[in-house]
Amino acid sequence: MMNRMNSLLSKVEIRFAKFARKVLVVAAFLLACATGPSLAQKVVAHDPAEPPSGKPQAKIVARPAGRIVRQTVDEKGMRSLISELVGCGTRLTLSSWSDPKRGIACARDHIAARMTTISKETGGKLQVVVDKFEMSAERTGGKAVPLENVYAILPGTDAKLAKKIFIVSGHFDSRPSDVMDAQADAPGADDDGSGVAVSVESARLLSRIAQIHGGLRATILFAAVSGEEQGLLGSSHLNEWVKQQGYTVAGMLDDDIVGADPVPGAPHRVRVFSGNGEIDDADSASRELARAIEEIDGRDAIRMVFRVDRYGRGGDHYPFYKAGLPAVRFTEPLENYDHQHQTPRTENGVEYGDDEKYLNFAFMGNVARDNAEALRQLAMAPAAPTNARLTGAVTPDAKISWAAEEDPERAGFEILWRETTEPRWQVYGLTDKAGETVLKGVSTDNHFFAVRAVGKNGARSIAVATEIERRPPPMPRGTKQ
């Protein structure tokens, strides 16, 4: 009897041990799933070093001094401008262009007056332009309608760079639920009174800097455009207007819906959207502009989003982007669609409408500083390199070449590289001359490469990704490549 009992106990212990081992295996698996990514980040990649002898120590030139301090942003001025715009009742592009109290002309007058005041306060640094034109679209009923944009231009001081222009823009038209209803109220505090306020505040901040320090090398245009809600009309015209004036667009920053951040923990990072264009195995100029903005303002301020815009939507950067120009969109972290494109009303206890009370001016002030600082550094930088190329296929070395005009204020060029799966560049090295540089022992297959100019003041141009020779592999005769 005792032996039988001992035998039964032994079997139970064995079964329990097996069960315990299974529990431990499952627990370990669940723990690995829960902590997998963090543990994976700690694993040292088991890949051969490139270059084998070790990467040369990159010289890093310090960023420009004199960063714009957040406390210098005039939140009260931004608030008062938005109040003035909301006070116009509606700013639909199809509303009155002659009534000074209600309609889009009311908004135009307030914006032009603000820009003119800034110019007077900074020694006439800004050239204020009211640009009148006509355009037609589906949302104008197919008829040509009058439109106006307001520009304030801060001319560049460098003879060679003055025709390189950076643009920051918001649209001052608004809309109710019906985009063709010119009579309904459309306060448009966030969409896009906020973007207009950012553009105007950027003009104030950078005009003051230009007054104190004698200006910036490239030209900056601070825009408030109309017709966005009717089909990106004002920005499409602006793209043509700058070409007619002989400018080359070096970068376009569109601020649209940048005023609200109601989620606990605010202020959060602003989103910067950038499309990748039509380039294979490289990056569009717009993507490089987004990277430059993040590098200038910091990852704690900028959230890069690698798509041209919000899903199924569009903004004023799009005409520039489609033209192959560097153009990005700033938009708040998490949009509330009850307060966009809505006629003010209350239904079933839900408030609709784009009113001032939903704005977060601490967040909006951050966006203004981020725009202004990015523009300051980009407008201080040498011109970007041209004709950047990558060769060296089926060889042990990557060969990077590029061209650039002479510039006595340039310190040299940074060669950039990154793994093909990485979102951000790293500095491989610094060289003082354009031409060809050979990266010994670096595979052309494993990395993307780019080049940017660096000024003696530490300002960097937008990076220019290298293009590669298109050599498809040999295929059977008659096969489409």
C-alpha positions as CSV (number, residue, x, y, z in Angstrom):
1,M,0.0,0.0,0.0
2,M,2.8,2.4,1.0
3,N,4.7,1.6,-2.2
4,R,1.5,2.3,-4.3
5,M,1.1,5.7,-2.5
6,N,4.7,6.6,-3.1
7,S,4.3,5.6,-6.8
8,L,1.2,7.8,-7.1
9,L,3.0,10.8,-5.4
10,S,6.0,10.4,-7.7
11,K,3.8,10.5,-10.8
12,V,2.0,13.6,-9.5
13,E,5.4,15.3,-8.8
14,I,6.6,14.5,-12.3
15,R,3.3,15.8,-13.9
16,F,3.6,19.0,-11.7
17,A,7.2,19.5,-12.7
18,K,6.2,19.2,-16.4
19,F,3.3,21.6,-15.9
20,A,5.6,24.1,-14.1
21,R,8.2,23.9,-16.9
22,K,5.4,24.7,-19.4
23,V,4.2,27.6,-17.3
24,L,7.8,29.0,-17.2
25,V,8.1,28.6,-21.0
26,V,4.9,30.4,-21.6
27,A,5.8,33.2,-19.1
28,A,9.2,33.6,-20.7
29,F,7.5,33.8,-24.1
30,L,5.0,36.5,-22.9
31,L,7.8,38.4,-21.3
32,A,9.8,38.3,-24.5
33,C,6.8,39.6,-26.4
34,A,6.3,42.4,-24.0
35,T,9.9,43.5,-23.9
36,G,11.0,42.3,-27.3
37,P,11.6,45.7,-29.0
38,S,13.5,47.2,-26.0
39,L,15.6,44.1,-25.7
40,A,16.2,44.0,-29.5
41,Q,17.5,47.6,-29.3
42,K,20.2,46.4,-26.9
43,V,21.4,43.7,-29.2
44,V,24.7,44.6,-31.0
45,A,24.3,44.1,-34.7
46,H,26.5,41.3,-35.9
47,D,27.6,42.9,-39.2
48,P,31.0,43.7,-40.7
49,A,32.2,47.2,-40.0
50,E,32.0,49.8,-42.8
51,P,34.7,50.9,-43.5
52,P,36.7,47.9,-42.2
53,S,39.4,50.1,-40.8
54,G,37.0,52.2,-38.9
55,K,35.1,55.3,-39.9
56,P,37.1,58.5,-39.9
57,Q,36.3,60.9,-37.1
58,A,33.8,63.5,-38.4
59,K,34.4,67.1,-37.6
60,I,31.2,68.7,-36.4
61,V,30.8,72.4,-37.0
62,A,28.7,74.1,-34.2
63,R,25.2,75.3,-35.1
64,P,24.7,79.1,-35.5
65,A,24.6,81.1,-32.3
66,G,21.7,83.4,-31.4
67,R,18.8,80.9,-31.4
68,I,15.4,82.4,-31.1
69,V,14.3,82.3,-27.4
70,R,10.7,81.0,-26.8
71,Q,10.0,83.9,-24.4
72,T,10.4,86.4,-27.3
73,V,7.3,85.0,-29.0
74,D,4.4,87.4,-28.7
75,E,1.4,85.1,-27.8
76,K,-0.8,88.1,-27.0
77,G,-0.1,89.5,-30.5
78,M,-1.0,86.2,-32.1
79,R,-4.2,86.0,-30.0
80,S,-5.3,89.5,-30.9
81,L,-4.8,88.9,-34.6
82,I,-6.9,85.7,-34.5
83,S,-9.6,87.6,-32.6
84,E,-9.6,90.2,-35.4
85,L,-9.9,87.5,-38.1
86,V,-12.7,85.7,-36.3
87,G,-14.4,89.1,-35.9
88,C,-14.8,89.3,-39.7
89,G,-17.7,86.8,-39.4
90,T,-16.7,84.7,-42.4
91,R,-13.6,84.7,-44.5
92,L,-14.8,82.5,-47.3
93,T,-13.0,83.3,-50.5
94,L,-16.4,83.8,-52.2
95,S,-17.5,86.4,-49.6
96,S,-17.0,90.2,-50.0
97,W,-13.7,91.6,-51.1
98,S,-14.9,95.2,-50.5
99,D,-16.7,95.1,-47.1
100,P,-14.3,96.3,-44.4
101,K,-16.3,94.7,-41.6
102,R,-17.6,91.3,-42.8
103,G,-16.0,89.0,-45.3
104,I,-12.5,88.1,-46.6
105,A,-11.6,91.8,-47.3
106,C,-11.9,92.5,-43.6
107,A,-9.2,89.8,-42.9
108,R,-7.0,91.0,-45.7
109,D,-7.0,94.5,-44.2
110,H,-6.1,93.3,-40.7
111,I,-3.2,91.1,-42.0
112,A,-1.8,93.8,-44.3
113,A,-2.0,96.3,-41.4
114,R,-0.1,93.9,-39.1
115,M,2.7,93.4,-41.6
116,T,3.0,97.1,-42.3
117,T,3.3,97.8,-38.6
118,I,6.0,95.2,-38.2
119,S,7.9,96.8,-41.1
120,K,7.7,100.3,-39.5
121,E,8.9,99.0,-36.2
122,T,11.9,97.3,-37.7
123,G,13.2,100.1,-39.9
124,G,11.3,99.2,-43.1
125,K,12.8,95.7,-43.4
126,L,9.6,94.2,-44.8
127,Q,8.2,94.9,-48.2
128,V,4.4,94.4,-47.9
129,V,2.6,93.4,-51.1
130,V,-1.2,92.8,-51.7
131,D,-1.3,90.5,-54.7
132,K,-4.6,90.6,-56.7
133,F,-5.5,88.0,-59.3
134,E,-8.3,85.8,-60.6
135,M,-8.7,82.1,-60.7
136,S,-11.4,79.5,-61.4
137,A,-12.0,76.0,-60.0
138,E,-14.8,73.6,-59.2
139,R,-15.4,75.3,-55.9
140,T,-15.8,78.7,-57.6
141,G,-18.6,77.4,-59.7
142,G,-16.3,77.2,-62.7
143,K,-16.1,80.9,-62.9
144,A,-13.1,83.2,-62.5
145,V,-13.4,84.9,-59.1
146,P,-11.2,87.7,-57.5
147,L,-8.6,86.6,-55.0
148,E,-5.9,88.4,-53.1
149,N,-2.8,87.2,-51.2
150,V,-0.8,89.2,-48.7
151,Y,3.0,88.9,-48.7
152,A,5.7,90.5,-46.5
153,I,9.2,90.0,-48.1
154,L,12.4,90.2,-46.1
155,P,15.1,90.7,-48.8
156,G,18.3,88.6,-48.5
157,T,21.6,90.5,-48.1
158,D,23.8,88.2,-50.2
159,A,24.0,89.1,-53.8
160,K,24.1,85.4,-54.9
161,L,21.5,84.1,-52.5
162,A,19.0,86.9,-52.5
163,K,17.0,85.2,-55.3
164,K,16.8,82.0,-53.2
165,I,13.5,82.4,-51.3
166,F,12.1,80.6,-48.3
167,I,8.4,80.8,-47.8
168,V,6.2,80.4,-44.7
169,S,2.5,80.5,-45.3
170,G,-1.0,80.2,-43.7
171,H,-4.3,80.7,-45.5
172,F,-6.6,83.4,-44.3
173,D,-9.8,82.1,-45.9
174,S,-12.2,80.0,-43.8
175,R,-15.2,77.9,-44.6
176,P,-18.5,76.7,-43.0
177,S,-20.0,73.3,-43.5
178,D,-21.0,74.3,-47.0
179,V,-17.9,75.4,-48.8
180,M,-20.0,77.5,-51.2
181,D,-22.1,79.4,-48.6
182,A,-20.7,82.9,-48.4
183,Q,-23.4,84.0,-45.8
184,A,-22.8,81.5,-43.0
185,D,-20.5,82.3,-40.2
186,A,-17.0,80.7,-40.5
187,P,-14.8,81.9,-37.6
188,G,-11.7,79.8,-38.8
189,A,-9.7,80.4,-35.6
190,D,-7.7,77.2,-36.0
191,D,-8.2,76.6,-39.7
192,D,-6.3,78.6,-40.5
193,G,-6.2,81.7,-38.4
194,S,-3.5,79.9,-36.4
195,G,-1.3,79.4,-39.5
196,V,-1.7,83.1,-40.4
197,A,-0.7,84.1,-36.9
198,V,2.4,81.9,-37.1
199,S,3.4,83.5,-40.4
200,V,2.9,87.0,-39.1
201,E,4.7,86.3,-35.8
202,S,7.6,84.7,-37.8
203,A,7.8,87.9,-39.8
204,R,8.0,90.0,-36.6
205,L,10.7,87.8,-35.0
206,L,12.9,87.6,-38.1
207,S,12.5,91.3,-39.0
208,R,13.8,92.2,-35.6
209,I,16.8,89.8,-36.0
210,A,17.5,91.4,-39.4
211,Q,17.3,94.8,-37.9
212,I,19.8,93.9,-35.1
213,H,22.2,91.8,-37.2
214,G,21.9,93.3,-40.6
215,G,19.8,90.7,-42.3
216,L,19.9,87.1,-43.5
217,R,21.7,85.8,-46.6
218,A,18.6,84.5,-48.5
219,T,15.2,86.1,-48.9
220,I,12.2,85.1,-46.8
221,L,8.5,85.6,-47.8
222,F,5.9,85.6,-45.1
223,A,2.5,84.8,-46.8
224,A,-1.2,84.8,-46.0
225,V,-3.0,83.3,-49.0
226,S,-6.6,83.0,-49.9
227,G,-8.5,80.3,-51.8
228,E,-7.2,77.3,-50.0
229,E,-10.6,75.9,-49.2
230,Q,-11.7,76.5,-52.8
231,G,-8.9,74.3,-54.1
232,L,-5.4,75.6,-53.1
233,L,-5.9,78.6,-55.4
234,G,-3.8,81.2,-53.5
235,S,-0.8,78.9,-53.1
236,S,-0.9,77.7,-56.7
237,H,-0.8,81.4,-57.7
238,L,2.0,82.1,-55.2
239,N,4.1,79.4,-56.7
240,E,3.8,81.0,-60.1
241,W,4.2,84.6,-58.7
242,V,7.6,83.9,-57.1
243,K,8.9,82.4,-60.4
244,Q,7.7,85.6,-62.2
245,Q,9.7,87.7,-59.8
246,G,12.8,85.7,-60.6
247,Y,13.0,83.7,-57.3
248,T,13.9,80.1,-56.8
249,V,12.0,78.4,-54.0
250,A,14.6,77.0,-51.5
251,G,12.0,75.8,-49.0
252,M,8.2,76.2,-48.3
253,L,6.7,75.9,-44.8
254,D,2.9,75.6,-44.8
255,D,1.3,76.1,-41.4
256,D,-2.3,74.9,-41.5
257,I,-4.3,74.0,-38.4
258,V,-1.5,74.6,-35.9
259,G,-3.5,76.2,-33.0
260,A,-5.2,73.4,-30.9
261,D,-3.7,70.8,-28.6
262,P,-6.4,69.8,-26.1
263,V,-5.1,66.4,-25.1
264,P,-3.7,66.1,-21.5
265,G,0.1,66.6,-21.4
266,A,0.0,69.5,-23.9
267,P,1.9,71.1,-25.5
268,H,2.9,68.2,-27.6
269,R,5.1,68.0,-30.7
270,V,3.8,69.5,-33.9
271,R,3.6,67.2,-36.9
272,V,5.6,68.0,-40.1
273,F,4.4,66.1,-43.2
274,S,6.7,65.5,-46.1
275,G,6.2,63.4,-49.2
276,N,8.9,61.3,-50.8
277,G,8.2,62.3,-54.4
278,E,9.0,60.1,-57.4
279,I,12.6,59.2,-56.6
280,D,13.7,55.6,-56.1
281,D,16.4,54.7,-53.6
282,A,16.7,58.3,-52.4
283,D,14.6,61.1,-51.0
284,S,12.7,64.1,-52.3
285,A,13.7,67.7,-51.5
286,S,10.6,67.9,-49.3
287,R,11.7,65.0,-47.1
288,E,15.2,66.6,-46.8
289,L,13.5,69.9,-45.7
290,A,11.6,68.0,-43.0
291,R,14.8,66.4,-41.7
292,A,16.5,69.8,-41.7
293,I,13.6,71.3,-39.6
294,E,13.7,68.5,-37.1
295,E,17.5,68.7,-36.8
296,I,17.3,72.5,-36.2
297,D,14.3,72.5,-33.7
298,G,14.9,69.1,-32.1
299,R,13.0,65.8,-31.9
300,D,11.2,67.0,-28.8
301,A,9.6,69.7,-30.9
302,I,9.1,68.1,-34.3
303,R,7.3,64.9,-35.1
304,M,8.2,63.9,-38.7
305,V,5.4,62.2,-40.6
306,F,6.6,60.5,-43.8
307,R,3.6,61.2,-46.0
308,V,2.7,64.2,-48.1
309,D,-0.3,65.2,-46.0
310,R,-3.0,63.8,-43.7
311,Y,-4.8,60.8,-45.3
312,G,-7.1,61.9,-48.2
313,R,-6.5,65.6,-47.6
314,G,-4.3,68.4,-49.0
315,G,-2.8,71.8,-48.1
316,D,-1.0,74.8,-49.6
317,H,2.4,73.1,-49.7
318,Y,1.1,70.6,-52.3
319,P,1.5,72.8,-55.4
320,F,5.1,73.4,-54.5
321,Y,5.7,69.7,-53.7
322,K,4.2,68.6,-57.0
323,A,6.6,71.0,-58.7
324,G,9.5,69.2,-57.1
325,L,10.3,71.9,-54.7
326,P,11.1,71.5,-50.9
327,A,7.7,71.9,-49.2
328,V,6.2,70.6,-45.9
329,R,3.1,71.0,-43.8
330,F,2.9,71.8,-40.1
331,T,-0.2,70.5,-38.4
332,E,-1.3,70.1,-34.8
333,P,-0.8,66.7,-33.0
334,L,-4.4,65.4,-33.0
335,E,-7.2,67.2,-34.8
336,N,-10.8,67.5,-33.6
337,Y,-13.1,67.4,-36.6
338,D,-16.0,68.9,-34.7
339,H,-14.0,72.2,-34.9
340,Q,-13.0,72.0,-38.6
341,H,-15.2,72.9,-41.7
342,Q,-18.2,73.3,-39.4
343,T,-20.9,76.0,-39.3
344,P,-21.0,77.0,-35.6
345,R,-24.0,75.3,-33.9
346,T,-24.9,72.8,-31.1
347,E,-26.5,69.5,-31.9
348,N,-27.4,66.8,-29.4
349,G,-25.2,68.6,-26.8
350,V,-22.2,68.7,-29.1
351,E,-20.6,72.0,-30.0
352,Y,-19.4,72.5,-33.6
353,G,-17.4,75.3,-35.0
354,D,-13.8,76.6,-35.2
355,D,-13.8,79.1,-32.3
356,E,-11.0,80.8,-30.4
357,K,-11.9,79.0,-27.1
358,Y,-10.6,75.7,-28.5
359,L,-7.1,77.1,-29.2
360,N,-3.9,76.5,-27.2
361,F,-1.6,79.5,-27.5
362,A,1.3,77.9,-25.6
363,F,1.4,75.2,-28.3
364,M,0.9,77.8,-31.1
365,G,3.7,79.9,-29.7
366,N,6.0,76.9,-29.9
367,V,5.1,76.4,-33.5
368,A,5.9,80.0,-34.3
369,R,9.3,79.7,-32.7
370,D,10.0,76.5,-34.5
371,N,9.1,78.0,-37.9
372,A,11.1,81.2,-37.2
373,E,14.2,79.4,-36.0
374,A,14.2,76.9,-38.9
375,L,13.8,79.8,-41.4
376,R,16.6,81.8,-39.6
377,Q,19.1,79.0,-39.9
378,L,18.2,78.0,-43.5
379,A,18.3,81.6,-44.7
380,M,21.8,81.9,-43.1
381,A,23.2,78.9,-44.9
382,P,25.2,78.6,-48.1
383,A,23.4,77.4,-51.2
384,A,22.7,73.6,-51.4
385,P,25.0,71.5,-53.5
386,T,23.9,70.4,-57.0
387,N,24.3,67.4,-59.2
388,A,25.0,65.0,-56.3
389,R,25.8,61.5,-57.6
390,L,26.7,58.1,-56.2
391,T,28.9,55.7,-58.2
392,G,31.1,52.8,-57.3
393,A,28.8,49.9,-57.9
394,V,30.5,46.5,-57.9
395,T,33.5,48.0,-56.2
396,P,34.6,48.1,-52.5
397,D,34.2,51.9,-52.3
398,A,31.4,54.4,-52.5
399,K,32.2,57.5,-54.6
400,I,30.2,60.7,-53.9
401,S,30.4,63.7,-56.2
402,W,28.7,67.0,-56.3
403,A,29.0,70.6,-57.7
404,A,28.7,74.0,-56.0
405,E,29.4,77.6,-56.8
406,E,32.2,79.4,-55.0
407,D,31.2,80.9,-51.6
408,P,33.7,82.6,-49.3
409,E,31.3,82.2,-46.4
410,R,31.2,78.4,-46.7
411,A,33.3,76.2,-44.4
412,G,32.8,73.1,-46.5
413,F,30.5,70.2,-47.1
414,E,29.1,67.4,-44.9
415,I,28.9,64.0,-46.4
416,L,25.9,62.2,-44.9
417,W,25.0,58.6,-44.8
418,R,22.4,56.3,-43.2
419,E,21.2,52.7,-43.3
420,T,18.4,52.3,-45.9
421,T,16.0,51.5,-43.0
422,E,16.9,54.5,-40.9
423,P,14.9,57.8,-41.0
424,R,17.8,60.3,-40.2
425,W,21.2,61.1,-41.6
426,Q,24.5,60.8,-39.7
427,V,27.6,62.8,-40.6
428,Y,30.2,60.6,-42.3
429,G,32.8,63.4,-42.7
430,L,33.5,67.0,-43.7
431,T,35.4,68.1,-46.8
432,D,36.2,71.6,-47.9
433,K,35.9,71.2,-51.7
434,A,33.2,70.1,-54.1
435,G,34.1,67.3,-56.6
436,E,34.4,63.6,-55.8
437,T,35.1,62.0,-52.5
438,V,35.8,58.3,-52.1
439,L,34.5,56.5,-49.0
440,K,37.0,53.6,-48.7
441,G,35.4,50.3,-47.7
442,V,31.8,51.6,-47.7
443,S,29.3,49.6,-49.7
444,T,27.1,51.4,-52.1
445,D,24.4,48.8,-51.4
446,N,23.9,49.2,-47.7
447,H,23.4,52.9,-47.3
448,F,21.9,56.1,-48.7
449,F,24.1,59.1,-49.1
450,A,23.6,62.9,-49.2
451,V,25.7,66.1,-49.2
452,R,25.0,69.5,-47.7
453,A,26.8,72.8,-47.5
454,V,28.0,74.2,-44.2
455,G,28.6,77.9,-43.5
456,K,31.4,79.3,-41.4
457,N,28.5,80.5,-39.2
458,G,27.4,76.8,-38.7
459,A,24.2,77.0,-40.8
460,R,23.5,74.0,-43.0
461,S,21.8,73.9,-46.3
462,I,19.1,71.4,-47.0
463,A,20.7,68.0,-47.7
464,V,20.8,66.8,-51.3
465,A,20.4,63.1,-51.7
466,T,22.7,61.4,-54.2
467,E,21.2,60.0,-57.3
468,I,22.4,56.6,-58.6
469,E,23.1,55.3,-62.1
470,R,20.1,53.3,-63.2
471,R,21.5,49.9,-64.4
472,P,18.8,47.2,-64.3
473,P,20.1,43.6,-64.3
474,P,20.3,41.7,-67.6
475,M,17.1,39.9,-68.4
476,P,15.8,37.6,-71.2
477,R,15.2,39.3,-74.5
478,G,11.8,40.9,-74.7
479,T,11.3,41.2,-70.9
480,K,10.0,44.5,-69.7
481,Q,12.4,46.2,-67.2
